[in-house]
Amino acid sequence: MSRTSPSAIALEPVAAERSGTGNVVRLAVAQALAGANSTVVFATGAVVGNMLAPSKVLATLPISIFVVGMAACALPTGSIARRYGRRTVFMVGTGCGVLVGLLSAWAIVAADFWLFCAAMFLGGAYAAVVFSFRFAAADCVPAERRPRALSAVMAGGVFGGVIGPQLVTHTMNLSPPHLFAATFLAQAAVAGAAALVLAGVRLPRPAAETVSGGRPLAVILAQPRFVIAVICGAVSYLLMNFVMTAAPLAMRLCGHAQEDANLSLQWHVIAMYGPSFFTGRLITRFGASRVVATGLALTGAAALVGLAGADVGHFWLSLVLLGVGWNFGFVGASAMVLDCHRPEERTRVQSINDFIVFGMVALGSFSSGGLLTSYGWDTVLWVSFAPLALAATALARTTARGAPRPGGA
């Protein structure tokens, strides 16, 4: 009969830790590459929509459909991960990432607004998969390291914030007279590179209890901490998307150059993901609720700065504050979700959280363009205070009750 030596047993945790760290690194690199997809969409979507749409009121519809794609594909992403593993989801998602670039370029050349909208839906599907990277990273490490692993992967988005705007700036005029056609071809190539990185991620296949086990869904959704996590995550993302969707077009309407809009968006995305280098440590030290509260306060400050003026500096500072506020609010809320499920429930609970969050974001996204074109930039900013007050009130009341033990048991 074979025996396992004590040294081999001692090495197993070390090997598991190294494997987990390697997966987190790969997911962070993939986040950097795949994050360029969303940045390119938000930098160009409203401008391309304004060029191709049959009515200027529909200018931001492509970005709204992008968010609808995120919401619509959140639950299928979780279902596929639960049955076939996260790696399968990663490959399907990056395939969508390649398609969105190719179809968008074709739509621009053909001046086909509705084809561009269809491509944006695939872009949203890709983004839904990319956002699952953060939870995949948390699955790779022990419980006490999960907030930092989640935050580390989100930090990869800093580089996505640089890659995306630079792709736009250096490629948007390469295919005259078809503005941005070359940009989307470059985005498809970057998505292909992300697929190669993700091919090296090694995650275990789902166990039988993961596919069919866990508490009833109603019990999970009724947890106060899950409810507040969803509210805060949804409001943080909704307001970031609501304002960012309108900002590039608002800058154009205010007479600012596309290059200024690209640079402002670049710093916005850097501000979205840059704090992730230390957000995990802040959550570990001060708690997720306090980090979320800080994020909501920064989002309010972003709206106030935007209302103070409409020059490039005001847009830039407003978008930077908005980005940091989103990071604290969204990453903090994601960390709260980790306390609301048991191991066998994780993919189901995480995908439900993303579905609700992205669904609310989609509703807000549809109204952003109409408010901007009909009532102006200031109205977009004033409207943002209503959901902000809702989230802050709910967070204050729930925090006063105290946090339950992880797993909601």
Contacts in CASP RR format, 6 or more apart in sequence:
PFRMAT RR
TARGET T0000
AUTHOR 0000-0000-0000
METHOD contacts of the structure
MODEL  1
MSRTSPSAIALEPVAAERSGTGNVVRLAVAQALAGANSTVVFATGAVVGN
MLAPSKVLATLPISIFVVGMAACALPTGSIARRYGRRTVFMVGTGCGVLV
GLLSAWAIVAADFWLFCAAMFLGGAYAAVVFSFRFAAADCVPAERRPRAL
SAVMAGGVFGGVIGPQLVTHTMNLSPPHLFAATFLAQAAVAGAAALVLAG
VRLPRPAAETVSGGRPLAVILAQPRFVIAVICGAVSYLLMNFVMTAAPLA
MRLCGHAQEDANLSLQWHVIAMYGPSFFTGRLITRFGASRVVATGLALTG
AAALVGLAGADVGHFWLSLVLLGVGWNFGFVGASAMVLDCHRPEERTRVQ
SINDFIVFGMVALGSFSSGGLLTSYGWDTVLWVSFAPLALAATALARTTA
RGAPRPGGA
17 141 0 8 1.000
19 140 0 8 1.000
19 202 0 8 1.000
20 140 0 8 1.000
20 141 0 8 1.000
21 140 0 8 1.000
21 141 0 8 1.000
23 136 0 8 1.000
23 137 0 8 1.000
23 140 0 8 1.000
23 201 0 8 1.000
23 202 0 8 1.000
23 203 0 8 1.000
24 137 0 8 1.000
24 140 0 8 1.000
24 141 0 8 1.000
24 149 0 8 1.000
24 152 0 8 1.000
24 153 0 8 1.000
26 197 0 8 1.000
26 198 0 8 1.000
26 200 0 8 1.000
26 201 0 8 1.000
27 133 0 8 1.000
27 136 0 8 1.000
27 137 0 8 1.000
27 153 0 8 1.000
27 198 0 8 1.000
27 201 0 8 1.000
28 137 0 8 1.000
28 152 0 8 1.000
28 153 0 8 1.000
28 155 0 8 1.000
28 156 0 8 1.000
29 156 0 8 1.000
29 197 0 8 1.000
30 90 0 8 1.000
30 130 0 8 1.000
30 133 0 8 1.000
30 194 0 8 1.000
30 197 0 8 1.000
30 198 0 8 1.000
30 201 0 8 1.000
31 130 0 8 1.000
31 133 0 8 1.000
31 153 0 8 1.000
31 154 0 8 1.000
31 155 0 8 1.000
31 156 0 8 1.000
31 157 0 8 1.000
31 160 0 8 1.000
32 156 0 8 1.000
32 157 0 8 1.000
32 158 0 8 1.000
32 159 0 8 1.000
32 160 0 8 1.000
32 163 0 8 1.000
33 159 0 8 1.000
33 160 0 8 1.000
33 163 0 8 1.000
33 190 0 8 1.000
33 191 0 8 1.000
33 193 0 8 1.000
33 194 0 8 1.000
33 197 0 8 1.000
34 94 0 8 1.000
34 97 0 8 1.000
34 126 0 8 1.000
34 130 0 8 1.000
34 133 0 8 1.000
34 190 0 8 1.000
34 191 0 8 1.000
34 194 0 8 1.000
35 127 0 8 1.000
35 130 0 8 1.000
35 157 0 8 1.000
35 160 0 8 1.000
35 161 0 8 1.000
35 163 0 8 1.000
35 164 0 8 1.000
36 160 0 8 1.000
36 161 0 8 1.000
36 163 0 8 1.000
36 164 0 8 1.000
36 167 0 8 1.000
36 187 0 8 1.000
36 190 0 8 1.000
37 97 0 8 1.000
37 100 0 8 1.000
37 123 0 8 1.000
37 126 0 8 1.000
37 127 0 8 1.000
37 130 0 8 1.000
37 187 0 8 1.000
37 190 0 8 1.000
37 191 0 8 1.000
38 66 0 8 1.000
38 127 0 8 1.000
38 130 0 8 1.000
39 160 0 8 1.000
39 161 0 8 1.000
39 163 0 8 1.000
39 164 0 8 1.000
39 165 0 8 1.000
39 168 0 8 1.000
39 265 0 8 1.000
39 266 0 8 1.000
39 269 0 8 1.000
40 164 0 8 1.000
40 167 0 8 1.000
40 168 0 8 1.000
40 183 0 8 1.000
40 184 0 8 1.000
40 187 0 8 1.000
41 62 0 8 1.000
41 63 0 8 1.000
41 66 0 8 1.000
41 120 0 8 1.000
41 123 0 8 1.000
42 63 0 8 1.000
42 244 0 8 1.000
42 245 0 8 1.000
42 248 0 8 1.000
42 265 0 8 1.000
43 164 0 8 1.000
43 165 0 8 1.000
43 168 0 8 1.000
43 248 0 8 1.000
43 261 0 8 1.000
43 262 0 8 1.000
43 265 0 8 1.000
44 168 0 8 1.000
44 172 0 8 1.000
44 180 0 8 1.000
44 183 0 8 1.000
45 60 0 8 1.000
45 62 0 8 1.000
45 63 0 8 1.000
45 66 0 8 1.000
45 120 0 8 1.000
45 248 0 8 1.000
46 59 0 8 1.000
46 60 0 8 1.000
46 62 0 8 1.000
46 63 0 8 1.000
46 245 0 8 1.000
46 246 0 8 1.000
46 248 0 8 1.000
46 249 0 8 1.000
46 369 0 8 1.000
47 179 0 8 1.000
47 180 0 8 1.000
47 248 0 8 1.000
47 249 0 8 1.000
47 252 0 8 1.000
47 258 0 8 1.000
48 62 0 8 1.000
48 104 0 8 1.000
48 108 0 8 1.000
48 116 0 8 1.000
48 179 0 8 1.000
48 180 0 8 1.000
49 58 0 8 1.000
49 59 0 8 1.000
49 60 0 8 1.000
49 61 0 8 1.000
49 62 0 8 1.000
49 113 0 8 1.000
49 116 0 8 1.000
50 56 0 8 1.000
50 59 0 8 1.000
50 249 0 8 1.000
50 252 0 8 1.000
51 179 0 8 1.000
52 107 0 8 1.000
52 108 0 8 1.000
52 111 0 8 1.000
52 112 0 8 1.000
52 113 0 8 1.000
52 116 0 8 1.000
53 59 0 8 1.000
53 61 0 8 1.000
53 113 0 8 1.000
54 113 0 8 1.000
56 373 0 8 1.000
57 369 0 8 1.000
57 370 0 8 1.000
57 373 0 8 1.000
57 374 0 8 1.000
58 113 0 8 1.000
59 249 0 8 1.000
59 369 0 8 1.000
59 373 0 8 1.000
60 245 0 8 1.000
60 246 0 8 1.000
60 249 0 8 1.000
60 365 0 8 1.000
60 368 0 8 1.000
60 369 0 8 1.000
60 370 0 8 1.000
60 372 0 8 1.000
61 117 0 8 1.000
61 366 0 8 1.000
62 116 0 8 1.000
62 117 0 8 1.000
62 120 0 8 1.000
63 120 0 8 1.000
63 241 0 8 1.000
63 245 0 8 1.000
63 365 0 8 1.000
63 368 0 8 1.000
64 245 0 8 1.000
64 362 0 8 1.000
64 364 0 8 1.000
64 365 0 8 1.000
64 366 0 8 1.000
64 368 0 8 1.000
65 117 0 8 1.000
65 120 0 8 1.000
65 121 0 8 1.000
66 120 0 8 1.000
66 121 0 8 1.000
66 123 0 8 1.000
66 124 0 8 1.000
66 127 0 8 1.000
67 124 0 8 1.000
67 241 0 8 1.000
67 358 0 8 1.000
67 359 0 8 1.000
67 361 0 8 1.000
67 362 0 8 1.000
67 365 0 8 1.000
68 121 0 8 1.000
68 124 0 8 1.000
68 359 0 8 1.000
68 362 0 8 1.000
68 365 0 8 1.000
69 120 0 8 1.000
69 121 0 8 1.000
69 122 0 8 1.000
69 123 0 8 1.000
69 124 0 8 1.000
69 125 0 8 1.000
69 127 0 8 1.000
69 128 0 8 1.000
69 358 0 8 1.000
69 362 0 8 1.000
70 124 0 8 1.000
70 125 0 8 1.000
70 127 0 8 1.000
70 128 0 8 1.000
70 131 0 8 1.000
70 354 0 8 1.000
70 358 0 8 1.000
70 359 0 8 1.000
70 361 0 8 1.000
70 362 0 8 1.000
71 128 0 8 1.000
71 355 0 8 1.000
71 358 0 8 1.000
71 359 0 8 1.000
71 361 0 8 1.000
71 362 0 8 1.000
72 121 0 8 1.000
72 125 0 8 1.000
73 124 0 8 1.000
73 125 0 8 1.000
73 128 0 8 1.000
73 129 0 8 1.000
74 128 0 8 1.000
74 351 0 8 1.000
74 352 0 8 1.000
74 354 0 8 1.000
74 355 0 8 1.000
74 358 0 8 1.000
75 351 0 8 1.000
75 352 0 8 1.000
75 355 0 8 1.000
77 89 0 8 1.000
77 128 0 8 1.000
77 129 0 8 1.000
77 132 0 8 1.000
77 351 0 8 1.000
77 354 0 8 1.000
78 89 0 8 1.000
78 132 0 8 1.000
78 347 0 8 1.000
78 348 0 8 1.000
78 350 0 8 1.000
78 351 0 8 1.000
79 351 0 8 1.000
80 88 0 8 1.000
80 89 0 8 1.000
80 92 0 8 1.000
81 88 0 8 1.000
81 89 0 8 1.000
81 132 0 8 1.000
81 206 0 8 1.000
81 347 0 8 1.000
81 351 0 8 1.000
82 206 0 8 1.000
82 210 0 8 1.000
82 211 0 8 1.000
82 347 0 8 1.000
82 348 0 8 1.000
83 206 0 8 1.000
83 211 0 8 1.000
84 206 0 8 1.000
85 203 0 8 1.000
85 205 0 8 1.000
85 206 0 8 1.000
86 132 0 8 1.000
86 136 0 8 1.000
86 139 0 8 1.000
86 201 0 8 1.000
86 203 0 8 1.000
86 347 0 8 1.000
87 198 0 8 1.000
87 201 0 8 1.000
87 203 0 8 1.000
89 129 0 8 1.000
89 132 0 8 1.000
90 129 0 8 1.000
90 195 0 8 1.000
90 198 0 8 1.000
90 201 0 8 1.000
91 195 0 8 1.000
91 198 0 8 1.000
91 199 0 8 1.000
92 129 0 8 1.000
93 125 0 8 1.000
93 126 0 8 1.000
93 129 0 8 1.000
93 130 0 8 1.000
94 126 0 8 1.000
94 129 0 8 1.000
94 191 0 8 1.000
94 192 0 8 1.000
94 194 0 8 1.000
94 195 0 8 1.000
94 198 0 8 1.000
95 126 0 8 1.000
95 191 0 8 1.000
95 192 0 8 1.000
95 195 0 8 1.000
96 122 0 8 1.000
96 123 0 8 1.000
96 124 0 8 1.000
96 125 0 8 1.000
96 126 0 8 1.000
96 129 0 8 1.000
97 122 0 8 1.000
97 123 0 8 1.000
97 126 0 8 1.000
97 187 0 8 1.000
97 188 0 8 1.000
97 191 0 8 1.000
97 192 0 8 1.000
98 188 0 8 1.000
98 191 0 8 1.000
98 192 0 8 1.000
98 195 0 8 1.000
99 119 0 8 1.000
99 122 0 8 1.000
99 188 0 8 1.000
100 119 0 8 1.000
100 120 0 8 1.000
100 122 0 8 1.000
100 123 0 8 1.000
100 124 0 8 1.000
100 126 0 8 1.000
100 184 0 8 1.000
100 187 0 8 1.000
100 188 0 8 1.000
100 191 0 8 1.000
101 119 0 8 1.000
101 184 0 8 1.000
101 185 0 8 1.000
101 187 0 8 1.000
101 188 0 8 1.000
101 191 0 8 1.000
102 184 0 8 1.000
102 185 0 8 1.000
102 188 0 8 1.000
103 115 0 8 1.000
103 116 0 8 1.000
103 118 0 8 1.000
103 119 0 8 1.000
103 122 0 8 1.000
104 116 0 8 1.000
104 119 0 8 1.000
104 120 0 8 1.000
104 180 0 8 1.000
104 184 0 8 1.000
104 187 0 8 1.000
105 181 0 8 1.000
105 182 0 8 1.000
105 184 0 8 1.000
105 185 0 8 1.000
105 188 0 8 1.000
106 112 0 8 1.000
106 115 0 8 1.000
107 113 0 8 1.000
107 115 0 8 1.000
107 116 0 8 1.000
107 118 0 8 1.000
107 119 0 8 1.000
108 116 0 8 1.000
108 178 0 8 1.000
108 179 0 8 1.000
108 180 0 8 1.000
108 181 0 8 1.000
108 184 0 8 1.000
109 175 0 8 1.000
109 178 0 8 1.000
109 181 0 8 1.000
126 191 0 8 1.000
128 354 0 8 1.000
128 358 0 8 1.000
131 354 0 8 1.000
132 350 0 8 1.000
132 351 0 8 1.000
132 354 0 8 1.000
133 153 0 8 1.000
134 150 0 8 1.000
134 153 0 8 1.000
134 154 0 8 1.000
134 331 0 8 1.000
134 334 0 8 1.000
135 150 0 8 1.000
135 334 0 8 1.000
135 338 0 8 1.000
135 346 0 8 1.000
135 347 0 8 1.000
135 350 0 8 1.000
136 153 0 8 1.000
136 201 0 8 1.000
136 203 0 8 1.000
137 149 0 8 1.000
137 150 0 8 1.000
137 152 0 8 1.000
137 153 0 8 1.000
138 146 0 8 1.000
138 147 0 8 1.000
138 149 0 8 1.000
138 150 0 8 1.000
138 338 0 8 1.000
139 203 0 8 1.000
139 346 0 8 1.000
140 149 0 8 1.000
140 203 0 8 1.000
141 148 0 8 1.000
141 149 0 8 1.000
143 406 0 8 1.000
146 335 0 8 1.000
146 338 0 8 1.000
147 280 0 8 1.000
147 283 0 8 1.000
147 284 0 8 1.000
147 288 0 8 1.000
147 335 0 8 1.000
147 338 0 8 1.000
148 280 0 8 1.000
148 281 0 8 1.000
148 284 0 8 1.000
150 280 0 8 1.000
150 331 0 8 1.000
150 334 0 8 1.000
150 335 0 8 1.000
150 338 0 8 1.000
151 276 0 8 1.000
151 277 0 8 1.000
151 278 0 8 1.000
151 279 0 8 1.000
151 280 0 8 1.000
151 281 0 8 1.000
151 283 0 8 1.000
151 331 0 8 1.000
152 276 0 8 1.000
152 277 0 8 1.000
153 276 0 8 1.000
154 273 0 8 1.000
154 276 0 8 1.000
154 279 0 8 1.000
154 327 0 8 1.000
154 331 0 8 1.000
155 273 0 8 1.000
155 274 0 8 1.000
155 276 0 8 1.000
155 277 0 8 1.000
156 273 0 8 1.000
156 276 0 8 1.000
157 269 0 8 1.000
157 272 0 8 1.000
157 273 0 8 1.000
157 274 0 8 1.000
157 276 0 8 1.000
158 269 0 8 1.000
158 270 0 8 1.000
158 273 0 8 1.000
158 274 0 8 1.000
158 276 0 8 1.000
158 277 0 8 1.000
160 269 0 8 1.000
160 273 0 8 1.000
161 266 0 8 1.000
161 269 0 8 1.000
161 270 0 8 1.000
161 272 0 8 1.000
161 273 0 8 1.000
162 266 0 8 1.000
162 269 0 8 1.000
162 270 0 8 1.000
163 190 0 8 1.000
164 187 0 8 1.000
164 266 0 8 1.000
164 269 0 8 1.000
165 262 0 8 1.000
165 263 0 8 1.000
165 265 0 8 1.000
165 266 0 8 1.000
165 269 0 8 1.000
166 266 0 8 1.000
167 183 0 8 1.000
167 186 0 8 1.000
167 187 0 8 1.000
167 190 0 8 1.000
168 180 0 8 1.000
168 183 0 8 1.000
168 262 0 8 1.000
169 259 0 8 1.000
169 262 0 8 1.000
171 180 0 8 1.000
171 182 0 8 1.000
171 183 0 8 1.000
171 185 0 8 1.000
171 186 0 8 1.000
172 179 0 8 1.000
172 180 0 8 1.000
172 182 0 8 1.000
172 183 0 8 1.000
172 258 0 8 1.000
173 179 0 8 1.000
174 182 0 8 1.000
175 181 0 8 1.000
175 182 0 8 1.000
206 347 0 8 1.000
207 344 0 8 1.000
209 344 0 8 1.000
210 343 0 8 1.000
210 344 0 8 1.000
210 346 0 8 1.000
210 347 0 8 1.000
213 344 0 8 1.000
213 345 0 8 1.000
214 342 0 8 1.000
214 344 0 8 1.000
214 345 0 8 1.000
214 348 0 8 1.000
215 342 0 8 1.000
215 345 0 8 1.000
217 348 0 8 1.000
217 352 0 8 1.000
220 226 0 8 1.000
220 340 0 8 1.000
220 341 0 8 1.000
220 345 0 8 1.000
220 348 0 8 1.000
220 349 0 8 1.000
220 352 0 8 1.000
221 227 0 8 1.000
221 352 0 8 1.000
223 340 0 8 1.000
223 404 0 8 1.000
223 408 0 8 1.000
224 398 0 8 1.000
224 401 0 8 1.000
224 404 0 8 1.000
225 336 0 8 1.000
225 339 0 8 1.000
225 340 0 8 1.000
225 398 0 8 1.000
225 403 0 8 1.000
225 404 0 8 1.000
225 408 0 8 1.000
226 336 0 8 1.000
226 337 0 8 1.000
226 340 0 8 1.000
226 349 0 8 1.000
226 353 0 8 1.000
227 394 0 8 1.000
227 398 0 8 1.000
228 336 0 8 1.000
228 394 0 8 1.000
228 395 0 8 1.000
228 398 0 8 1.000
229 333 0 8 1.000
229 334 0 8 1.000
229 336 0 8 1.000
229 337 0 8 1.000
229 340 0 8 1.000
229 353 0 8 1.000
230 333 0 8 1.000
230 353 0 8 1.000
230 356 0 8 1.000
230 357 0 8 1.000
231 390 0 8 1.000
231 391 0 8 1.000
231 394 0 8 1.000
231 395 0 8 1.000
232 292 0 8 1.000
232 296 0 8 1.000
232 329 0 8 1.000
232 332 0 8 1.000
232 333 0 8 1.000
232 336 0 8 1.000
232 391 0 8 1.000
232 394 0 8 1.000
232 395 0 8 1.000
233 292 0 8 1.000
233 329 0 8 1.000
233 330 0 8 1.000
233 333 0 8 1.000
233 334 0 8 1.000
233 357 0 8 1.000
233 391 0 8 1.000
234 356 0 8 1.000
234 357 0 8 1.000
234 359 0 8 1.000
234 360 0 8 1.000
234 361 0 8 1.000
235 296 0 8 1.000
235 360 0 8 1.000
235 387 0 8 1.000
235 388 0 8 1.000
235 390 0 8 1.000
235 391 0 8 1.000
236 292 0 8 1.000
236 295 0 8 1.000
236 296 0 8 1.000
236 299 0 8 1.000
236 325 0 8 1.000
236 326 0 8 1.000
236 328 0 8 1.000
236 329 0 8 1.000
236 330 0 8 1.000
236 333 0 8 1.000
236 391 0 8 1.000
237 326 0 8 1.000
237 330 0 8 1.000
237 357 0 8 1.000
237 358 0 8 1.000
237 360 0 8 1.000
237 361 0 8 1.000
238 360 0 8 1.000
238 361 0 8 1.000
238 363 0 8 1.000
238 364 0 8 1.000
238 387 0 8 1.000
239 299 0 8 1.000
239 322 0 8 1.000
239 326 0 8 1.000
239 384 0 8 1.000
239 387 0 8 1.000
239 388 0 8 1.000
240 272 0 8 1.000
240 299 0 8 1.000
240 322 0 8 1.000
240 323 0 8 1.000
240 325 0 8 1.000
240 326 0 8 1.000
240 330 0 8 1.000
241 361 0 8 1.000
241 364 0 8 1.000
241 365 0 8 1.000
241 368 0 8 1.000
242 364 0 8 1.000
242 365 0 8 1.000
242 367 0 8 1.000
242 368 0 8 1.000
242 380 0 8 1.000
242 383 0 8 1.000
242 384 0 8 1.000
243 302 0 8 1.000
243 303 0 8 1.000
243 318 0 8 1.000
243 319 0 8 1.000
243 322 0 8 1.000
243 368 0 8 1.000
243 380 0 8 1.000
243 381 0 8 1.000
243 384 0 8 1.000
244 265 0 8 1.000
244 268 0 8 1.000
244 319 0 8 1.000
244 322 0 8 1.000
245 365 0 8 1.000
245 368 0 8 1.000
245 369 0 8 1.000
246 368 0 8 1.000
246 369 0 8 1.000
246 371 0 8 1.000
246 372 0 8 1.000
246 377 0 8 1.000
246 380 0 8 1.000
247 261 0 8 1.000
247 264 0 8 1.000
247 265 0 8 1.000
247 268 0 8 1.000
247 315 0 8 1.000
247 318 0 8 1.000
247 319 0 8 1.000
248 261 0 8 1.000
248 265 0 8 1.000
249 369 0 8 1.000
249 372 0 8 1.000
250 310 0 8 1.000
250 315 0 8 1.000
250 372 0 8 1.000
250 376 0 8 1.000
250 377 0 8 1.000
250 380 0 8 1.000
251 260 0 8 1.000
251 261 0 8 1.000
251 264 0 8 1.000
251 312 0 8 1.000
251 315 0 8 1.000
252 258 0 8 1.000
252 261 0 8 1.000
253 372 0 8 1.000
253 377 0 8 1.000
254 310 0 8 1.000
254 377 0 8 1.000
256 312 0 8 1.000
256 315 0 8 1.000
260 312 0 8 1.000
260 315 0 8 1.000
263 316 0 8 1.000
264 312 0 8 1.000
264 315 0 8 1.000
264 316 0 8 1.000
264 319 0 8 1.000
265 319 0 8 1.000
267 316 0 8 1.000
267 319 0 8 1.000
267 320 0 8 1.000
268 319 0 8 1.000
268 320 0 8 1.000
268 322 0 8 1.000
268 323 0 8 1.000
269 323 0 8 1.000
271 319 0 8 1.000
271 320 0 8 1.000
271 321 0 8 1.000
271 322 0 8 1.000
271 323 0 8 1.000
271 324 0 8 1.000
271 327 0 8 1.000
272 323 0 8 1.000
272 324 0 8 1.000
272 326 0 8 1.000
272 327 0 8 1.000
273 327 0 8 1.000
274 327 0 8 1.000
275 324 0 8 1.000
275 327 0 8 1.000
275 328 0 8 1.000
275 331 0 8 1.000
276 327 0 8 1.000
276 331 0 8 1.000
279 291 0 8 1.000
279 327 0 8 1.000
279 328 0 8 1.000
279 331 0 8 1.000
279 332 0 8 1.000
280 331 0 8 1.000
280 335 0 8 1.000
282 291 0 8 1.000
282 328 0 8 1.000
283 291 0 8 1.000
283 331 0 8 1.000
283 332 0 8 1.000
283 335 0 8 1.000
288 332 0 8 1.000
288 333 0 8 1.000
288 335 0 8 1.000
288 336 0 8 1.000
288 339 0 8 1.000
289 336 0 8 1.000
289 395 0 8 1.000
289 398 0 8 1.000
289 399 0 8 1.000
289 403 0 8 1.000
291 328 0 8 1.000
291 329 0 8 1.000
291 331 0 8 1.000
291 332 0 8 1.000
291 335 0 8 1.000
292 328 0 8 1.000
292 329 0 8 1.000
292 332 0 8 1.000
292 333 0 8 1.000
292 336 0 8 1.000
292 395 0 8 1.000
293 392 0 8 1.000
293 395 0 8 1.000
293 396 0 8 1.000
293 399 0 8 1.000
294 325 0 8 1.000
294 328 0 8 1.000
294 329 0 8 1.000
295 324 0 8 1.000
295 325 0 8 1.000
295 326 0 8 1.000
295 327 0 8 1.000
295 328 0 8 1.000
295 329 0 8 1.000
296 325 0 8 1.000
296 329 0 8 1.000
296 388 0 8 1.000
296 391 0 8 1.000
296 392 0 8 1.000
296 395 0 8 1.000
298 321 0 8 1.000
298 322 0 8 1.000
298 323 0 8 1.000
298 324 0 8 1.000
298 325 0 8 1.000
298 328 0 8 1.000
299 321 0 8 1.000
299 322 0 8 1.000
299 325 0 8 1.000
299 326 0 8 1.000
299 384 0 8 1.000
299 388 0 8 1.000
300 321 0 8 1.000
300 384 0 8 1.000
300 385 0 8 1.000
300 388 0 8 1.000
301 321 0 8 1.000
302 318 0 8 1.000
302 319 0 8 1.000
302 320 0 8 1.000
302 321 0 8 1.000
302 322 0 8 1.000
302 323 0 8 1.000
302 325 0 8 1.000
303 318 0 8 1.000
303 381 0 8 1.000
303 382 0 8 1.000
303 384 0 8 1.000
303 385 0 8 1.000
303 388 0 8 1.000
305 314 0 8 1.000
305 317 0 8 1.000
305 318 0 8 1.000
305 321 0 8 1.000
306 314 0 8 1.000
306 315 0 8 1.000
306 317 0 8 1.000
306 318 0 8 1.000
306 377 0 8 1.000
306 381 0 8 1.000
307 378 0 8 1.000
307 381 0 8 1.000
307 382 0 8 1.000
308 314 0 8 1.000
310 377 0 8 1.000
334 353 0 8 1.000
337 349 0 8 1.000
337 350 0 8 1.000
337 353 0 8 1.000
338 406 0 8 1.000
339 403 0 8 1.000
339 404 0 8 1.000
339 405 0 8 1.000
339 406 0 8 1.000
339 407 0 8 1.000
339 408 0 8 1.000
340 349 0 8 1.000
340 407 0 8 1.000
340 408 0 8 1.000
341 348 0 8 1.000
341 349 0 8 1.000
341 350 0 8 1.000
341 407 0 8 1.000
341 408 0 8 1.000
342 407 0 8 1.000
342 408 0 8 1.000
342 409 0 8 1.000
367 383 0 8 1.000
368 380 0 8 1.000
371 379 0 8 1.000
371 380 0 8 1.000
371 383 0 8 1.000
372 379 0 8 1.000
372 380 0 8 1.000
END
